[in-house]
């Protein structure tokens, strides 16, 4: 199911020399039909889109897509459009389709940088109707963009993991200097480190390392290796906070409470503001 909330990123691909904007909404790509239509009619791309929407097979395709992805799709209005599609008097604009059917596969934006956008599934269908050859150019550069994004995300994750490991050293030094008595055995010291690490796991993930392993026995690595970039950023911050709390002499129960509150606040902030995606984009 696709749920639209807000746009958070705009990219551009080049298809046979033509720039085509991509608006990413909650990690879902919406490609500009307006830009694609300029391949056929640079001065009146909106007319090209309306002509495409008049075709019965187009309406049937859009209806099927919405039924699969959109629980709020208005099937009654869709049936009326489908019955009228293909007749000489039938005219349909993107905005009318959106308003009458509650469609989410197509969006319409006004203003200088506006236009009609569609989910990549639908955009490729439109491009195929317009020109199968041009569709291949679009797919080729779109795949190039996705590959670049994947590479950047992998690198970014590695950097965040490295930062988390560095802060873990600061964290363990604080434990060594303030919690572990000099007479403890190596085994007892190891248990203390594990206890503190699991406190952070509990604060952030809601699970200890053992609980995570029991829940996901087939996963490779450990609980932190499976973390998202947002979680790695917060983990790095929690390790620094906990090191400071340890130096201030706070008991573990109080530290866990404070760290859990901090973890929840920071995760919500990162996700709501799309901070990680914005950082990734700036670094490209």
N, C-alpha and C positions, 0 to 999 in steps of 0.2 A: 504494500500500500504506500502511495506517495502522499505526503501531507505538505502543503505549501505554507510557509510561514513568512520568510523574508529573504530577499536576495542578499548575497554576501560576497560575490566575486564575479568579475567580468573578464573574459579572455577573448582573444581574437585568433581565428585560423585563416589561412590563405588558401583558397581553392581556385586553382588555375588563374591566379592573379587577382581574384576578388576577395576582399576582406569580409569575413562573416563573424559577427559577434556571438559570443556564448555567455549567457547569464547563468551562473551556478546558484541554485536555490537549495539550501540544506543538502549539499553534496549531490544534487541532481542537476544535470545539464539541460538548459533550455536554449536552443539554437535559433538565431534570428531568421524567421521566414522572410522577413522584409529584405534582408541582405541577400538571401538565396534568390528571391524573385528578381532582384536587380540583374541577374545573369540574363534573364529573358527580356525585362523591360526596366532599364535604369531610371526612367523618369516617373513611371507609375507602377511601382511594385505592389501596391495595395490592390490594384485591379487584377493582377495575376493571382493573388491569394484568394480573392473573391471568386474568380473563375474556377479555381481548384475546389473551393467549398461547394460549388453548385453541382459537382459530379456525385452521382449516387454512391459509387464505390468509395469515394472519399468519406462521405457521411457514415457509411457502414463500417469503414475502418476506424474512424474516430470513435464511433459508438462502442465498438468492441473493445478498443483500448481503454475507454473510460469505465466500462463495466468491469474490466479486470483490475483496474487501479483505484477507482474512485467510488467509495460506498455511498456518496451523496449525489451521484449522477442521476439526473432527472430523466428517467427512461420514457415517460409519457411525452415530454417535449421532443426527445430524440426521435421517437416513432413518427411524430408529425413532420419533422424535418426529412426523415428518410422517405416518407410517402410522397413528399413534394419534390424531392431532389430529382434533377434531370429534366423537369418541365421548363418550358420557355419562360414562365413567370417567376420561377424560383430564384431568389437572390438571398445570399447569406454572408454576413460580415463576421469576422472573428469575434468582435465584441458581442454581437447578438447570440452567437453560439455559446459563448461563455455565460452570458447573463441568463439565458433561457434554460440551459441544461446543467448549470453548476459545474461546467467542465474545468478540469485542472491541467489537462494536457497541452492547452494553448493559453497563452497569456497575451494581453495587449497593454502596451505602455504608451502614454502620450508624452509630448515634449520633444526637445531637440534630439535626445538620444533614445527616443522611444521606438515603437514599432511592434510588430507581432512576433512573438517567440513561441517555440513549441518544444516539447520534450524531444530528445534526440531520436526516439523511435518514430515520432510523427514527422520530424524535420527530414529524416532520411526518406520517408515515404513521399513527402512533398517534392524533394529533390529528384526522386526517381520518376515522378509524374512529369516534372519539368524537363529533365534530361538525364537519362541513365549514365551518360558519360560524365556529366558534371557531378553527379552523385558520388562517383568513384573518387573524384578529386577531393570532395568534401570529406569522405570517409578516410582517405589517406592522411590528410593533414590533421583530422580529428584524432586519429590513432597516434600520430606523432605527439600531439599535445598531451594525450593521456599518458603516454610513455614518459614524457618529461615530468609530468606531475608525480607519477609513481616514483621516479628516481629521486626527485627532491624530497618527497615524503619519507623515503627510506633513509636518505642522508640525514634529514632533520631528526628522525627517530633515533638514529645512532648518536647524534650530537647530544640529544636530551638524555639518552641512557648514559653517556660518558659523564655528563654533568652530575647525574644522580649518583654515579659511582664515586666521583670526586667528593661530593658532599657526604657520602657515606663514610669516607675516611675521617672527615671532620667530626662526624657523629660518633664513630667508634673511639676517636681520641678523647672526646668528652666523657664517654663511658669509662674508658681506661683511667682517666685522671680523677674522676669524681665518684665513681660507683664501685669499682672493683678493688677490694683490699689486696695488698701485696701477697698475702699468704694463701690465696685461693689457688687450687690446682688448675692446670690447663683446661681440664674438662669442665670445671665449674665456671671458669672464665668464658668458655665457649657457650655455655648455657645462658650466661648473663647477656652476652652479645645477641644471641638468638632471641632472648626474651624482649630486648629492646627493639630489634628488627621487626619482630612480630607485632609489637605494640604499634609501630608505624603502619604495618600491613593492615592491622585491625582498624586503625583510624581512617585509612584511605580506602581500602578495598572491602572492609567489613569481614575479612577472613584472615586467619593465620596462614602461614605457608603450608602447614600440614592439612588444614581444612581445604585449601585451594587444590592441593594435590589429590585429595580424596574426591573432590567434586569434579576435577578434570584429569582423570588418570591418563588419558591419551595425549595430553598436551606436552609439547617439548619445552625444555627449560623450566624456569620457575615462575612464581606469581609476578615478579617484576619484569621478566622477559616478555610477558604477554600484555604488559601495560600499554595503554594508548599514550600518545604524545602529551595530552592534557594531564594524564595521571603521572607521567614522569616529571613534568614541570612541578606539579603539586608535591610529589614525593621529595623532590630536591629541596623545596621550601620547607617541608615538614622536618627533614633531617637537620636543617639549620636551626629551625625553631626548637626542636627537641634538645639539640646540643646546648642551646642557651638556657632552656628550662632546667637541664641537668646541672649546669654550672650555678644556677640560682637555688638549687636544692629542692626543687619541687618533687613531691612523691610521684611514682609512676601513675597512680590512679588519676591524679589531677592533671598530669601531662597528657594522658590518653584523652581525657575529656576536652582539654583545650585544643589538642591536635585534631580531633574529630570535627570540632566546630570549624577550625581553620580549613580543613580539607573540604568540607561541604561548601563553605563560602567560596573558596578559590575555584573549585570545580564548576560551580554554577556561573561564576564570573567568566571563566574561560570559554565555556560552552555558549553562554548567552551572547557574548561579544565576539565569538568566532576568532578569538585571539590567535590561536595556533595557525589557522588557515591564512590569516592576514600576514603573520610573520613569515610563513612559507612563501607566500606570494611576493613579499618584499625582497626575499633572498634569491628569487629566481633570476 
